[in-house]
Amino acid sequence: MHKLTKYILPALLFILVSGTVCRAEGNLPYVDQKLIHFGFSLGINAMDFGVTPRDSARVSTLKPGFSVGIISDLRLNRYLNLRFTPTLHFGERELLYPFKTGNYSSNSVKISSIPICLPIYLKYSAERTGNYRPYLIFGGGVSYDLGTNSSSENPVLLKPIDFYTEFGVGCDIYFSFFKLAPELKYSIGYNDMFTPANKRGSSISNNQERFSTALSRLTSRMLTLTFNFE
């Protein structure tokens, strides 16, 4: 989690500062009364792993990825909204092993992922103050990794399907013609995403197999900062 704080703290500061950008009162006074509305999101992500055994490997410095999604929002009441936001993420994780390289060329493995996530959220909004309105969001869904290839020579192969829970904070900022919402979310996957070397559809060399046999379980983690346009 200490790796994530480098991303969380600047993002939270950005959200708080963004809330003061619009000082004019009354932009889009009736936008939140719409029963259904749509939008899109652009953002950055940082993918991580929960590794078992914990001392077998670790994710090196988190690398930023790119996220793009579509927003569908259903108003339940003054404070609650139900949201469906299919999102495509592009990212990469690098597992760093404690091996001494010796005769080996590397002690790390890079794993690229392109998960398409299908989450449903419950959004709880505070009272609007001026042109900004903070909110909390919680939900979960299923993801399918389009970057998974069973014939890949990568020694660490991931299963394509995962189920996850996600929670976060954001702030709606009202402009003259649209609403912008910086939103910070953290997701926790439940499935074991790791495919052992003896259960994959292709063979790997002894040099590569050491990366696989050191692991018994991998679970997905992801921090996402998105900018929602609605």
C-alpha positions in Angstrom: 0.0 0.0 0.0 2.9 2.4 0.6 3.5 2.4 -3.2 -0.1 3.6 -3.8 0.3 6.6 -1.4 2.5 8.3 -4.0 -0.5 8.3 -6.3 -3.3 8.8 -3.7 -2.1 12.0 -2.0 -1.5 14.1 -5.1 -4.8 12.9 -6.6 -6.8 13.8 -3.4 -5.1 17.2 -3.4 -6.1 17.7 -7.0 -9.7 16.9 -6.3 -9.9 19.3 -3.3 -8.3 22.1 -5.3 -10.6 21.4 -8.3 -13.6 22.0 -6.2 -12.6 25.7 -5.9 -12.1 26.3 -9.6 -15.7 27.3 -10.4 -16.6 30.2 -8.2 -19.6 31.4 -10.1 -23.0 30.3 -8.6 -25.7 28.3 -10.4 -24.2 26.6 -13.4 -26.5 23.8 -14.7 -29.0 24.2 -11.9 -31.3 21.3 -13.1 -28.8 18.8 -14.4 -29.0 16.5 -11.4 -32.7 16.2 -11.8 -32.5 14.2 -15.0 -33.7 10.6 -14.6 -31.0 9.3 -17.0 -27.9 10.9 -18.4 -24.7 9.7 -20.2 -21.1 10.7 -20.5 -17.6 9.5 -20.9 -14.4 9.2 -18.8 -10.7 9.5 -19.5 -8.1 8.7 -16.9 -4.9 7.1 -15.7 -4.4 3.9 -13.7 -1.7 2.1 -11.7 -2.1 -1.7 -11.7 -0.7 -3.8 -8.8 -0.7 -7.4 -7.5 -1.4 -9.1 -4.2 1.3 -11.8 -4.3 1.3 -15.1 -2.4 3.8 -16.1 -1.0 4.5 -12.4 -0.1 8.3 -12.9 -0.1 8.4 -14.7 -3.4 8.1 -11.5 -5.6 6.8 -8.0 -5.5 5.5 -5.4 -8.0 8.2 -2.9 -8.8 7.5 0.8 -9.1 3.9 1.3 -10.2 3.6 2.3 -13.9 0.9 4.6 -15.1 -1.6 3.3 -17.7 -4.5 4.7 -19.6 -8.2 4.3 -19.1 -11.3 5.2 -21.2 -14.9 4.5 -20.4 -18.6 5.3 -21.1 -21.0 6.5 -18.3 -24.7 5.6 -17.9 -26.3 7.2 -14.8 -29.8 6.5 -13.3 -31.1 8.9 -10.7 -32.6 7.1 -7.7 -33.3 10.1 -5.5 -31.7 13.4 -4.5 -28.6 11.8 -3.1 -28.3 8.4 -4.7 -27.5 7.4 -8.3 -27.0 4.0 -9.9 -24.2 4.0 -12.5 -22.9 1.6 -15.1 -19.5 2.5 -16.5 -17.9 0.0 -19.0 -14.2 0.9 -19.0 -11.2 -0.3 -21.0 -7.8 -0.1 -19.2 -4.3 -0.3 -20.6 -1.5 -1.1 -18.2 1.5 -3.1 -17.2 2.9 -4.7 -14.1 6.5 -5.8 -13.5 7.1 -8.6 -11.0 10.5 -8.3 -9.3 11.9 -11.5 -7.8 14.5 -11.8 -5.0 16.6 -14.1 -7.3 20.3 -13.4 -7.7 20.7 -13.2 -11.5 23.9 -15.3 -11.7 23.7 -17.2 -15.0 20.3 -15.8 -15.6 19.7 -12.7 -17.7 16.9 -11.2 -15.6 15.1 -11.4 -12.2 11.9 -9.6 -13.3 8.9 -10.3 -15.5 6.7 -7.7 -17.3 3.0 -8.5 -17.6 0.8 -6.4 -19.9 -2.9 -6.2 -19.3 -5.9 -4.8 -21.2 -8.9 -5.5 -19.0 -12.3 -4.4 -20.0 -14.3 -3.8 -16.8 -18.1 -3.9 -16.4 -18.9 -2.3 -13.0 -22.1 -1.2 -11.4 -21.8 1.6 -8.8 -23.9 3.2 -6.1 -23.0 6.9 -6.0 -23.9 8.9 -2.8 -23.6 12.7 -3.3 -23.5 15.4 -0.6 -25.5 18.6 -0.9 -24.3 20.8 -3.7 -22.4 23.9 -2.7 -22.0 26.5 -5.4 -20.7 24.7 -8.4 -19.2 21.7 -6.8 -20.6 18.6 -5.1 -18.4 15.9 -3.5 -19.5 12.3 -3.5 -18.6 8.7 -2.5 -18.9 5.7 -4.8 -19.0 2.0 -4.2 -19.6 -1.0 -6.3 -18.1 -3.9 -8.2 -18.2 -6.0 -11.3 -16.5 -8.4 -13.6 -13.4 -7.8 -15.8 -12.1 -9.6 -18.9 -8.4 -9.2 -19.8 -8.1 -8.8 -23.6 -4.3 -9.0 -23.2 -4.2 -12.6 -22.0 -2.8 -15.1 -24.5 -2.7 -18.8 -23.5 0.1 -19.4 -26.0 2.3 -16.6 -24.7 5.9 -17.4 -23.8 5.6 -15.1 -20.8 6.5 -17.3 -17.7 3.7 -15.7 -15.6 0.3 -16.2 -17.3 -2.9 -14.6 -16.0 -6.4 -15.9 -16.2 -8.7 -13.6 -18.2 -11.7 -13.3 -15.9 -11.8 -11.6 -12.5 -14.5 -10.3 -10.1 -13.8 -7.2 -8.0 -15.0 -4.6 -5.5 -14.3 -0.9 -6.1 -14.7 2.2 -3.9 -13.7 5.8 -4.2 -14.3 9.5 -3.9 -15.0 12.3 -6.4 -16.3 15.8 -6.8 -18.8 17.0 -9.5 -17.8 20.4 -10.8 -20.5 22.3 -12.7 -19.5 24.4 -15.8 -21.8 26.3 -18.1 -22.4 23.4 -20.6 -21.1 20.2 -18.9 -20.2 18.7 -15.6 -16.6 17.5 -14.8 -15.9 15.1 -12.0 -12.3 14.1 -11.0 -12.8 10.6 -9.4 -10.3 8.5 -7.5 -11.1 4.7 -7.1 -9.3 1.6 -5.8 -10.3 -1.9 -6.8 -9.6 -5.2 -5.2 -9.9 -8.4 -7.2 -11.2 -11.7 -5.7 -10.1 -14.4 -8.1 -6.7 -16.1 -8.2 -5.4 -14.8 -11.5 -2.3 -17.0 -11.7 -2.0 -19.9 -14.1 0.7 -22.4 -12.9 3.3 -23.6 -15.4 1.9 -27.2 -15.3 -1.6 -26.0 -16.2 -0.9 -23.7 -19.2 -1.4 -24.6 -22.8 2.2 -24.0 -23.8 5.6 -25.1 -22.5 8.3 -22.8 -21.1 12.0 -23.2 -20.6 13.6 -24.1 -17.2 15.0 -20.6 -17.1 11.4 -19.2 -17.3 9.8 -21.8 -15.1 11.5 -20.5 -12.0 9.4 -17.3 -12.2 6.2 -19.4 -12.2 7.1 -22.0 -9.5 7.9 -19.2 -7.0 4.3 -18.1 -7.0 1.1 -19.8 -5.8 -1.5 -17.0 -6.1 -1.9 -13.5 -7.7 -4.8 -11.2 -7.1 -5.4 -7.9 -8.9 -5.3 -4.4 -7.5 -5.8 -1.2 -9.3 -5.8 2.5 -8.5 -7.6 4.7 -11.1 -7.9 8.5 -11.4 -10.5 9.4 -14.0 -12.1 12.6 -15.3 -15.8 12.1 -16.0 -17.5 14.4 -18.5 -21.3 14.4 -18.2 
